[in-house]
Amino acid sequence: MTTIIHIGFAMIILLLLHHRYIHRNDKDKTGLQKWFQLSDVRNHETVELIILGIIIGLLI
């Protein structure tokens, strides 16, 4: 189970880095919005939150 949790955290980190890479040149976004956008929770953010929820569920 520990391996699943580590894989989940690695996936979240990779998705955050991917999101940052996509939005790196957006002048209208703040530094935090380039990493994660709560107003746009439908793409990468949704997957990140689902993985985080699975990890929390496994820990409990």
C-alpha positions as CSV (number, residue, x, y, z in Angstrom):
1,M,0.0,0.0,0.0
2,T,2.9,2.3,0.7
3,T,4.0,2.0,-3.0
4,I,0.5,3.0,-4.1
5,I,0.7,6.2,-2.0
6,H,4.2,7.0,-3.3
7,I,3.0,6.5,-6.9
8,G,0.0,8.8,-6.2
9,F,2.2,11.6,-4.8
10,A,4.5,11.2,-7.8
11,M,1.6,11.5,-10.1
12,I,0.4,14.7,-8.4
13,I,3.8,16.2,-8.6
14,L,4.1,15.4,-12.3
15,L,0.7,16.8,-13.0
16,L,1.6,20.0,-11.2
17,L,4.8,20.3,-13.1
18,H,2.9,19.7,-16.4
19,H,0.4,22.4,-15.5
20,R,3.1,24.8,-14.7
21,Y,4.9,24.1,-18.0
22,I,1.6,24.7,-20.0
23,H,0.9,28.0,-18.3
24,R,4.5,29.3,-17.9
25,N,4.0,32.1,-20.4
26,D,0.5,33.2,-19.4
27,K,0.9,36.9,-18.4
28,D,-2.6,37.1,-16.9
29,K,-1.9,34.4,-14.3
30,T,-0.2,34.8,-10.9
31,G,2.6,32.5,-9.9
32,L,0.2,30.3,-7.8
33,Q,-2.3,30.1,-10.7
34,K,0.4,28.8,-13.0
35,W,0.8,25.8,-10.6
36,F,-2.9,25.3,-9.7
37,Q,-6.1,27.1,-10.6
38,L,-9.2,26.6,-8.4
39,S,-11.3,28.5,-10.8
40,D,-10.4,26.0,-13.6
41,V,-11.0,22.7,-11.7
42,R,-11.9,20.5,-14.7
43,N,-8.7,19.2,-16.2
44,H,-5.4,18.5,-14.4
45,E,-6.8,19.9,-11.1
46,T,-9.6,17.3,-11.0
47,V,-7.2,14.4,-11.5
48,E,-4.9,15.8,-8.8
49,L,-7.7,16.1,-6.3
50,I,-9.0,12.6,-7.1
51,I,-5.6,11.1,-6.5
52,L,-5.2,13.1,-3.3
53,G,-8.6,11.8,-2.1
54,I,-7.6,8.2,-2.9
55,I,-4.3,8.7,-0.9
56,I,-6.2,10.1,2.1
57,G,-8.7,7.3,1.9
58,L,-5.9,4.7,1.9
59,L,-4.2,6.4,4.9
60,I,-7.4,6.4,6.9
